[in-house]
Structures are given as structure tokens and as C-alpha cells.
Amino acid sequence: MDALLPKALSLTLAVFLIGSLLEVGLKLDVGAALRALRNVRFMALSVVWGYALCPALAWALTKVMPLPQAYADGMLFLSMAPCAPFFPMAAQKAKGDLAYMAAFTLLTSVCTVIYMPLVTPWLVSGLAADAWLIARPLIFLILAPMILGAALRLANRTLAEKIHPVCRKATLVSIVFMLGLVLWIYRANLAAMVGTWAIATQFLFYSSVTAASYLSASGLPHSQKSVLALGVSTRNIGAAIAPLLAIAGTDPRTIAMAVMAVPVTVFCAFGAAPLLARLQPAEGKAGS
């Protein structure tokens, strides 16, 4: 029975990722996203924070904080996967711009699939995996479902609107089963994290990235800065875990570190969202 649990976890994770990214695609306004991506400064900040500064900060934290290598590897995987599926909900609470949420989601979905397979073997030392082994789950479980959903919305918006609630319900069911399996399979590893610096490192990473990315975007409207801050500080946990499950011999503590990001990143994002909303200028509040 216990031997079947990892297979069941891989299956529920696949359903969750496909469902959540298909759901994103079905609601994605491609036209608005592409128009927002013409904002060169927003796009540049998104890429620099998402794929240069976040991994650099995570690497620095793993050298400063007294973390076992397995936890450090988990933190590095998390640092390469920005934009959680719940990011639009948090960004809306922070008074973010809907078009820029779509733009950020589209941008990071493509960039993560390209970036993670190329950088992981260099950033995470001692990892026994080639680029294709890491890229395969990202392509088929993240990029392909989102493209399919977006294409369906472009072809038949009415049908996409009808499918979306069904997709959301299936995704929510898969989340429940996936979290249950994760908590059971890795219960000992998750419990062992208490009293270490692993959880504190994650809190420090998410809070630092949220504040620093918002401040770095001076000159952009608040509605864009809040999207940037919450987009680069939240983590696509599925994108971090899927390659780890595909790599043979992954230390369970590395997966546990990625799993711990679920409650920590949710807490940080929805804790930061109302604080960011208060930073909206008075004229913006009047118009919202």
C-alpha cells in the first residue's frame, strides 16, 4: 500500500497542475496580456526579479543560514518558480491591474519552463538529472495546459466560460487529495523541519522579495508594482515539486522544503496584499 502512495501523489500533482494551468488559460486575456508586456520596464523587472535576483537571494540565504543541503536544494528549486496559481487572488486584494496579472502569468509560465532546466544543474550542486528530465514535466504539466486553455478561449469564449467552473472544481478536489497525500508521505520530514532554520529562511525570502521588488519599481503605477511584488514573491509549488518527483533518489527533505512553501507563501502573500493595498495613492483609491 505504501508503495502506491508516491504514484498516487504524482497522479494528483499532475491533475492539479494541468487543471490549475488549464484554468488560468481559460481565463487568460491574451490580448490584454500582450499589450501589458509592451511595458518594457515592467517586463524587465519581472524577468530580473523572477530569474536573477530571486535565485541569487535564495542562494545567499542558503549560505548564510545554517541549513542542511537538502533544505537548501529545496529553497533553490522554489526560487526558480515564481507566480503561484493563487497569485491573481492576492494581487486583486493588493489593487493590482488585471491586465498585468495576465501578462505576468503568461511571461513566467514560459520563462520557468525554459529557465529551470537550463539553470538547475548549475545552481543545485550534485543533482543527478539532465535538462530534459526537468523540462518534461514543466512542458506537459504547465505550459501545454495553459496554451490549450488560452487557445480554447480565443476560439470559443463561451465554451471556455462553461468549462472553467468544471475545471476549477476538479482542481480543488485534486488539491485536497494532493495535500493529504503529501502530509502523510512526508509527515516525518515536515515535523523534522520544526526547530530548524528552514521555515524562517522561507519567511525571510518571501518578505524580503515582496518589499524589495515593490520598492525597486518606483515610477510604475501602484497597480503594476503590486502585481510585480506578489508575482515574484509567490511560488509555483507544483513547478518546483514536479521535477523533484521525476528525479530518482531525491532527498525527501528537499521535497518537504518545497511542500512547506504551501502554507508559508500563502500566509506571506495574503498577509502582504492588504498592506500593499494601503500604499495605493489616494487618487487611485478614489477611482477603484
C-alpha positions as a Python dict, from the first residue, in 0.01 Angstrom:
ca = {
    (1, 'M'): (0, 0, 0),
    (2, 'D'): (275, 245, 97),
    (3, 'A'): (448, 177, -236),
    (4, 'L'): (141, 305, -421),
    (5, 'L'): (130, 637, -237),
    (6, 'P'): (414, 808, -433),
    (7, 'K'): (244, 707, -760),
    (8, 'A'): (-86, 843, -632),
    (9, 'L'): (91, 1168, -536),
    (10, 'S'): (243, 1201, -884),
    (11, 'L'): (-101, 1147, -1036),
    (12, 'T'): (-278, 1401, -816),
    (13, 'L'): (3, 1652, -869),
    (14, 'A'): (-36, 1609, -1246),
    (15, 'V'): (-412, 1661, -1222),
    (16, 'F'): (-360, 1969, -1003),
    (17, 'L'): (-103, 2127, -1235),
    (18, 'I'): (-294, 2052, -1554),
    (19, 'G'): (-620, 2170, -1401),
    (20, 'S'): (-482, 2489, -1247),
    (21, 'L'): (-292, 2593, -1562),
    (22, 'L'): (-582, 2500, -1788),
    (23, 'E'): (-798, 2713, -1559),
    (24, 'V'): (-552, 3002, -1596),
    (25, 'G'): (-555, 2965, -1974),
    (26, 'L'): (-934, 2957, -1992),
    (27, 'K'): (-949, 3296, -1816),
    (28, 'L'): (-638, 3446, -1976),
    (29, 'D'): (-699, 3758, -2182),
    (30, 'V'): (-413, 3706, -2425),
    (31, 'G'): (-466, 4040, -2597),
    (32, 'A'): (-453, 4236, -2271),
    (33, 'A'): (-150, 4036, -2157),
    (34, 'L'): (40, 4104, -2478),
    (35, 'R'): (-40, 4475, -2458),
    (36, 'A'): (85, 4487, -2099),
    (37, 'L'): (405, 4307, -2200),
    (38, 'R'): (487, 4604, -2423),
    (39, 'N'): (572, 4784, -2099),
    (40, 'V'): (944, 4724, -2121),
    (41, 'R'): (1022, 4831, -1765),
    (42, 'F'): (758, 4605, -1612),
    (43, 'M'): (870, 4310, -1823),
    (44, 'A'): (1239, 4371, -1747),
    (45, 'L'): (1178, 4396, -1372),
    (46, 'S'): (967, 4079, -1382),
    (47, 'V'): (1240, 3881, -1555),
    (48, 'V'): (1526, 4022, -1347),
    (49, 'W'): (1347, 3961, -1017),
    (50, 'G'): (1196, 3627, -1116),
    (51, 'Y'): (1503, 3469, -1267),
    (52, 'A'): (1811, 3655, -1142),
    (53, 'L'): (1757, 3827, -808),
    (54, 'C'): (1527, 3567, -650),
    (55, 'P'): (1763, 3274, -719),
    (56, 'A'): (2058, 3490, -612),
    (57, 'L'): (1888, 3579, -284),
    (58, 'A'): (1793, 3216, -221),
    (59, 'W'): (2150, 3105, -289),
    (60, 'A'): (2282, 3372, -48),
    (61, 'L'): (2036, 3267, 223),
    (62, 'T'): (2138, 2903, 190),
    (63, 'K'): (2499, 3011, 253),
    (64, 'V'): (2417, 3238, 547),
    (65, 'M'): (2151, 3032, 723),
    (66, 'P'): (2259, 2704, 885),
    (67, 'L'): (2055, 2478, 656),
    (68, 'P'): (2123, 2113, 570),
    (69, 'Q'): (2199, 2077, 198),
    (70, 'A'): (1868, 1900, 134),
    (71, 'Y'): (1672, 2202, 262),
    (72, 'A'): (1899, 2438, 70),
    (73, 'D'): (1828, 2247, -252),
    (74, 'G'): (1455, 2276, -189),
    (75, 'M'): (1490, 2652, -138),
    (76, 'L'): (1682, 2684, -465),
    (77, 'F'): (1414, 2495, -657),
    (78, 'L'): (1147, 2722, -509),
    (79, 'S'): (1346, 3032, -606),
    (80, 'M'): (1328, 2936, -973),
    (81, 'A'): (947, 2906, -986),
    (82, 'P'): (769, 3241, -939),
    (83, 'C'): (395, 3306, -973),
    (84, 'A'): (169, 3083, -762),
    (85, 'P'): (-168, 2974, -906),
    (86, 'F'): (-339, 3183, -634),
    (87, 'F'): (-131, 3491, -725),
    (88, 'P'): (-418, 3671, -909),
    (89, 'M'): (-640, 3649, -598),
    (90, 'A'): (-370, 3802, -379),
    (91, 'A'): (-287, 4068, -640),
    (92, 'Q'): (-652, 4172, -667),
    (93, 'K'): (-659, 4229, -290),
    (94, 'A'): (-350, 4448, -335),
    (95, 'K'): (-531, 4656, -601),
    (96, 'G'): (-328, 4509, -887),
    (97, 'D'): (-401, 4563, -1255),
    (98, 'L'): (-582, 4266, -1415),
    (99, 'A'): (-403, 4303, -1749),
    (100, 'Y'): (-64, 4298, -1579),
    (101, 'M'): (-163, 3991, -1376),
    (102, 'A'): (-235, 3814, -1705),
    (103, 'A'): (91, 3943, -1853),
    (104, 'F'): (296, 3825, -1555),
    (105, 'T'): (131, 3482, -1556),
    (106, 'L'): (195, 3436, -1928),
    (107, 'L'): (554, 3558, -1904),
    (108, 'T'): (654, 3342, -1608),
    (109, 'S'): (484, 3028, -1739),
    (110, 'V'): (703, 3043, -2049),
    (111, 'C'): (1020, 3160, -1874),
    (112, 'T'): (1009, 2898, -1597),
    (113, 'V'): (987, 2613, -1849),
    (114, 'I'): (1295, 2746, -2030),
    (115, 'Y'): (1493, 2870, -1730),
    (116, 'M'): (1463, 2590, -1475),
    (117, 'P'): (1602, 2304, -1691),
    (118, 'L'): (1898, 2516, -1803),
    (119, 'V'): (1994, 2663, -1465),
    (120, 'T'): (1912, 2380, -1222),
    (121, 'P'): (2214, 2156, -1297),
    (122, 'W'): (2440, 2461, -1245),
    (123, 'L'): (2264, 2613, -943),
    (124, 'V'): (2181, 2292, -749),
    (125, 'S'): (2505, 2103, -694),
    (126, 'G'): (2514, 1724, -709),
    (127, 'L'): (2179, 1688, -883),
    (128, 'A'): (2160, 1371, -1091),
    (129, 'A'): (1932, 1499, -1366),
    (130, 'D'): (1965, 1630, -1720),
    (131, 'A'): (1780, 1928, -1862),
    (132, 'W'): (1515, 1721, -2042),
    (133, 'L'): (1421, 1528, -1728),
    (134, 'I'): (1349, 1860, -1557),
    (135, 'A'): (1185, 2021, -1861),
    (136, 'R'): (948, 1735, -1945),
    (137, 'P'): (702, 1776, -1654),
    (138, 'L'): (716, 2155, -1688),
    (139, 'I'): (625, 2142, -2057),
    (140, 'F'): (346, 1885, -2033),
    (141, 'L'): (201, 1982, -1694),
    (142, 'I'): (237, 2363, -1703),
    (143, 'L'): (297, 2517, -2045),
    (144, 'A'): (82, 2286, -2260),
    (145, 'P'): (-236, 2310, -2045),
    (146, 'M'): (-214, 2689, -2029),
    (147, 'I'): (-166, 2717, -2406),
    (148, 'L'): (-458, 2478, -2460),
    (149, 'G'): (-684, 2682, -2231),
    (150, 'A'): (-584, 3013, -2392),
    (151, 'A'): (-633, 2871, -2741),
    (152, 'L'): (-979, 2744, -2647),
    (153, 'R'): (-1073, 3085, -2507),
    (154, 'L'): (-958, 3254, -2829),
    (155, 'A'): (-1150, 3004, -3042),
    (156, 'N'): (-1473, 2991, -2840),
    (157, 'R'): (-1501, 3219, -2540),
    (158, 'T'): (-1849, 3095, -2448),
    (159, 'L'): (-1732, 2735, -2433),
    (160, 'A'): (-1427, 2838, -2228),
    (161, 'E'): (-1654, 3012, -1975),
    (162, 'K'): (-1864, 2694, -1944),
    (163, 'I'): (-1562, 2467, -1899),
    (164, 'H'): (-1387, 2692, -1646),
    (165, 'P'): (-1612, 2612, -1340),
    (166, 'V'): (-1580, 2238, -1406),
    (167, 'C'): (-1204, 2271, -1435),
    (168, 'R'): (-1191, 2471, -1110),
    (169, 'K'): (-1390, 2207, -918),
    (170, 'A'): (-1167, 1926, -1046),
    (171, 'T'): (-859, 2126, -949),
    (172, 'L'): (-992, 2193, -598),
    (173, 'V'): (-1065, 1821, -548),
    (174, 'S'): (-714, 1730, -666),
    (175, 'I'): (-564, 1986, -424),
    (176, 'V'): (-737, 1820, -130),
    (177, 'F'): (-613, 1473, -226),
    (178, 'M'): (-265, 1601, -312),
    (179, 'L'): (-218, 1786, 18),
    (180, 'G'): (-348, 1485, 210),
    (181, 'L'): (-100, 1255, 37),
    (182, 'V'): (187, 1500, 81),
    (183, 'L'): (119, 1548, 451),
    (184, 'W'): (102, 1172, 505),
    (185, 'I'): (402, 1068, 294),
    (186, 'Y'): (632, 1344, 422),
    (187, 'R'): (488, 1383, 772),
    (188, 'A'): (814, 1285, 942),
    (189, 'N'): (1022, 1516, 724),
    (190, 'L'): (782, 1808, 775),
    (191, 'A'): (784, 1754, 1152),
    (192, 'A'): (1163, 1741, 1149),
    (193, 'M'): (1174, 2093, 1000),
    (194, 'V'): (1034, 2242, 1321),
    (195, 'G'): (1322, 2383, 1521),
    (196, 'T'): (1546, 2424, 1216),
    (197, 'W'): (1608, 2739, 1015),
    (198, 'A'): (1417, 2606, 714),
    (199, 'I'): (1084, 2777, 783),
    (200, 'A'): (1248, 3103, 894),
    (201, 'T'): (1453, 3107, 572),
    (202, 'Q'): (1136, 3087, 365),
    (203, 'F'): (967, 3367, 560),
    (204, 'L'): (1276, 3584, 518),
    (205, 'F'): (1292, 3510, 145),
    (206, 'Y'): (927, 3589, 69),
    (207, 'S'): (906, 3902, 283),
    (208, 'S'): (1236, 4041, 150),
    (209, 'V'): (1141, 3980, -213),
    (210, 'T'): (796, 4138, -167),
    (211, 'A'): (933, 4457, -14),
    (212, 'A'): (1243, 4494, -230),
    (213, 'S'): (1068, 4427, -562),
    (214, 'Y'): (793, 4679, -482),
    (215, 'L'): (1047, 4947, -388),
    (216, 'S'): (1259, 4874, -697),
    (217, 'A'): (965, 4956, -925),
    (218, 'S'): (947, 5326, -837),
    (219, 'G'): (795, 5517, -1123),
    (220, 'L'): (548, 5244, -1213),
    (221, 'P'): (185, 5281, -1100),
    (222, 'H'): (89, 5107, -776),
    (223, 'S'): (-135, 4866, -970),
    (224, 'Q'): (172, 4738, -1157),
    (225, 'K'): (411, 4743, -860),
    (226, 'S'): (175, 4528, -650),
    (227, 'V'): (146, 4275, -934),
    (228, 'L'): (525, 4260, -961),
    (229, 'A'): (579, 4227, -585),
    (230, 'L'): (326, 3946, -533),
    (231, 'G'): (411, 3774, -860),
    (232, 'V'): (781, 3738, -785),
    (233, 'S'): (734, 3661, -414),
    (234, 'T'): (476, 3383, -451),
    (235, 'R'): (595, 3041, -559),
    (236, 'N'): (456, 2795, -813),
    (237, 'I'): (494, 2499, -576),
    (238, 'G'): (386, 2246, -837),
    (239, 'A'): (654, 2365, -1078),
    (240, 'A'): (915, 2319, -804),
    (241, 'I'): (791, 1978, -690),
    (242, 'A'): (720, 1813, -1028),
    (243, 'P'): (1089, 1791, -1134),
    (244, 'L'): (1187, 1674, -784),
    (245, 'L'): (945, 1382, -807),
    (246, 'A'): (1077, 1298, -1154),
    (247, 'I'): (1440, 1286, -1037),
    (248, 'A'): (1537, 947, -895),
    (249, 'G'): (1678, 950, -543),
    (250, 'T'): (1563, 1300, -445),
    (251, 'D'): (1613, 1355, -72),
    (252, 'P'): (1266, 1358, 93),
    (253, 'R'): (1375, 1663, 295),
    (254, 'T'): (1415, 1858, -31),
    (255, 'I'): (1055, 1779, -128),
    (256, 'A'): (941, 1861, 228),
    (257, 'M'): (1107, 2203, 196),
    (258, 'A'): (907, 2267, -122),
    (259, 'V'): (587, 2141, 41),
    (260, 'M'): (637, 2372, 340),
    (261, 'A'): (620, 2662, 96),
    (262, 'V'): (245, 2600, 52),
    (263, 'P'): (136, 2743, 390),
    (264, 'V'): (427, 2987, 416),
    (265, 'T'): (381, 3152, 77),
    (266, 'V'): (2, 3168, 120),
    (267, 'F'): (45, 3333, 461),
    (268, 'C'): (301, 3582, 330),
    (269, 'A'): (110, 3671, 13),
    (270, 'F'): (-229, 3726, 172),
    (271, 'G'): (-64, 3900, 465),
    (272, 'A'): (122, 4136, 233),
    (273, 'A'): (-173, 4204, -1),
    (274, 'P'): (-372, 4434, 234),
    (275, 'L'): (-51, 4611, 335),
    (276, 'L'): (29, 4677, -31),
    (277, 'A'): (-330, 4794, -90),
    (278, 'R'): (-275, 5066, 173),
    (279, 'L'): (13, 5201, -36),
    (280, 'Q'): (-221, 5281, -322),
    (281, 'P'): (-221, 5660, -380),
    (282, 'A'): (-535, 5848, -277),
    (283, 'E'): (-633, 5925, -637),
    (284, 'G'): (-610, 5554, -721),
    (285, 'K'): (-835, 5465, -428),
    (286, 'A'): (-1092, 5714, -544),
    (287, 'G'): (-1101, 5556, -886),
    (288, 'S'): (-1108, 5193, -774),
}
